[in-house]
Amino acid sequence: MSAAPTGAPGARVIVLGGTSEIALAIVRELQRRAPREVALVGRDPEGLTAAAEELRTAGCSRVLTLQLDALETDRHEEILGRAFDELGGGDVVVLAVGVLGERGGLPTDAAAATDVLRVNVVGAGSMLIGAARRLRDGGGGSLVVLSSVAAERPRRANAVYGASKSALDALAQSLGDDLRDDGVRVLVVRPGFVRTRMTQGLDPAPLSTDPDTVARVAADGIDSGARIVWAPPALRWLMLVVRMLPGPIFRRLRQ
Ligand SMILES: NC(=O)c1ccc[n+]([C@@H]2O[C@H](COP(=O)([O-])OP(=O)(O)OC[C@H]3O[C@@H](n4cnc5c(N)ncnc54)[C@H](OP(=O)(O)O)[C@@H]3O)[C@@H](O)[C@H]2O)c1
């Protein structure tokens, strides 16, 4: 069965990581293109309430909120089910759950590093699988996964976060290939440095961007049925060069 047409009036959007600045920009961009009803799923009830209000102001006719921590994997199926059921189904799911953690190579805090892996790989991975199943069972839809350029080649400057995003990126691509014929289109979004609270206080990397730019790239990717997009788009070519750099040169990079 083919995917529900994105841009269709009344398209239902479910956001996992419902307070994410990038995810909220994506929903605003989708709403700008066509009316949306939204379910925001996240761990912080107050943050979700504020995010829901922001989306209502942006024109979303209906915004629900559901509380869920990515680490509570035993509740994922129930809460995802409620999000889909209460909206009357889902056309677009945006998976934005993620934490940056400590940057650099060998972590100074092993427990905190393990938490990053738990949230970004186990928690987000469980949500990805659950959302993919729901979309398939509902006849199709678009699943937008916020990966990162950090997923593309292991880097000493970003060892744990990069590894976690590589795992999620790989899972998203494989599920996308597996479910394409079922009408589920998985869009892997690889932003570079985006100015949000996640990167607050960090020195911007080359081609740094803002959530609205990522949102336009993601919405265009949904509409075109793309499998992978980079934000800003020029990063695609920069990362091609980075991927091809010989090891001895690449390993000298500190950023
Ligand atoms: N900003 C960048 O430069 C950048 C670049 C590439 C990729 N990304 C990815 O884009 C996504 C969104 O990032 P952002 O920039 O929009 O940052 P953000 O505003 O900090 O969004 C991160 C989201 O993850 C949620 N989250 C974290 N831990 C969670 C947990 N245990 N359970 C449930 N939710 C949890 C946060 O919820 P709370 O509000 O409760 O903390 C928030 O909704 C992330 O996956 C990030 O890795 C960001």
PDBQT file of the ligand as one rigid body, heavy atoms in Angstrom, charges set to zero:
ROOT
HETATM    1  N1  LIG A 301      21.688  20.577  17.668  1.00  0.00    +0.000 N 
HETATM    2  C1  LIG A 301      22.539  19.984  16.841  1.00  0.00    +0.000 C 
HETATM    3  O1  LIG A 301      23.623  20.537  16.511  1.00  0.00    +0.000 OA
HETATM    4  C2  LIG A 301      22.231  18.636  16.257  1.00  0.00    +0.000 A 
HETATM    5  C3  LIG A 301      23.017  18.199  15.175  1.00  0.00    +0.000 A 
HETATM    6  C4  LIG A 301      22.772  16.959  14.618  1.00  0.00    +0.000 A 
HETATM    7  C5  LIG A 301      21.766  16.161  15.124  1.00  0.00    +0.000 A 
HETATM    8  N2  LIG A 301      21.016  16.602  16.193  1.00  0.00    +0.000 N 
HETATM    9  C6  LIG A 301      20.009  15.699  16.718  1.00  0.00    +0.000 C 
HETATM   10  O2  LIG A 301      18.754  16.306  16.572  1.00  0.00    +0.000 OA
HETATM   11  C7  LIG A 301      17.885  15.846  17.620  1.00  0.00    +0.000 C 
HETATM   12  C8  LIG A 301      17.211  17.037  18.264  1.00  0.00    +0.000 C 
HETATM   13  O3  LIG A 301      18.208  17.882  18.831  1.00  0.00    +0.000 OA
HETATM   14  P1  LIG A 301      17.944  19.418  19.176  1.00  0.00    +0.000 P 
HETATM   15  O4  LIG A 301      19.091  20.180  18.645  1.00  0.00    +0.000 OA
HETATM   16  O5  LIG A 301      16.566  19.792  18.810  1.00  0.00    +0.000 OA
HETATM   17  O6  LIG A 301      18.148  19.414  20.747  1.00  0.00    +0.000 OA
HETATM   18  P2  LIG A 301      17.079  19.410  21.957  1.00  0.00    +0.000 P 
HETATM   19  O7  LIG A 301      16.174  20.572  21.819  1.00  0.00    +0.000 OA
HETATM   20  O8  LIG A 301      17.903  19.265  23.169  1.00  0.00    +0.000 OA
HETATM   21  O9  LIG A 301      16.236  18.079  21.692  1.00  0.00    +0.000 OA
HETATM   22  C9  LIG A 301      16.595  16.830  22.239  1.00  0.00    +0.000 C 
HETATM   23  C10 LIG A 301      15.322  16.105  22.582  1.00  0.00    +0.000 C 
HETATM   24  O10 LIG A 301      15.648  14.823  23.150  1.00  0.00    +0.000 OA
HETATM   25  C11 LIG A 301      14.836  14.676  24.321  1.00  0.00    +0.000 C 
HETATM   26  N3  LIG A 301      15.402  13.712  25.255  1.00  0.00    +0.000 N 
HETATM   27  C12 LIG A 301      16.645  13.639  25.742  1.00  0.00    +0.000 A 
HETATM   28  N4  LIG A 301      16.748  12.620  26.607  1.00  0.00    +0.000 NA
HETATM   29  C13 LIG A 301      15.523  12.033  26.668  1.00  0.00    +0.000 A 
HETATM   30  C14 LIG A 301      14.972  10.937  27.375  1.00  0.00    +0.000 A 
HETATM   31  N5  LIG A 301      15.711  10.215  28.244  1.00  0.00    +0.000 N 
HETATM   32  N6  LIG A 301      13.682  10.615  27.192  1.00  0.00    +0.000 NA
HETATM   33  C15 LIG A 301      12.914  11.342  26.335  1.00  0.00    +0.000 A 
HETATM   34  N7  LIG A 301      13.359  12.401  25.650  1.00  0.00    +0.000 NA
HETATM   35  C16 LIG A 301      14.661  12.738  25.811  1.00  0.00    +0.000 A 
HETATM   36  C17 LIG A 301      14.793  16.064  24.906  1.00  0.00    +0.000 C 
HETATM   37  O11 LIG A 301      13.777  16.140  25.895  1.00  0.00    +0.000 OA
HETATM   38  P3  LIG A 301      13.884  17.134  27.189  1.00  0.00    +0.000 P 
HETATM   39  O12 LIG A 301      13.314  18.450  26.756  1.00  0.00    +0.000 OA
HETATM   40  O13 LIG A 301      13.057  16.466  28.220  1.00  0.00    +0.000 OA
HETATM   41  O14 LIG A 301      15.346  17.225  27.555  1.00  0.00    +0.000 OA
HETATM   42  C18 LIG A 301      14.486  16.849  23.637  1.00  0.00    +0.000 C 
HETATM   43  O15 LIG A 301      13.126  16.740  23.300  1.00  0.00    +0.000 OA
HETATM   44  C19 LIG A 301      18.737  15.017  18.563  1.00  0.00    +0.000 C 
HETATM   45  O16 LIG A 301      18.557  13.651  18.287  1.00  0.00    +0.000 OA
HETATM   46  C20 LIG A 301      20.157  15.423  18.187  1.00  0.00    +0.000 C 
HETATM   47  O17 LIG A 301      21.084  14.389  18.462  1.00  0.00    +0.000 OA
HETATM   48  C21 LIG A 301      21.221  17.818  16.762  1.00  0.00    +0.000 A 
ENDROOT
TORSDOF 0
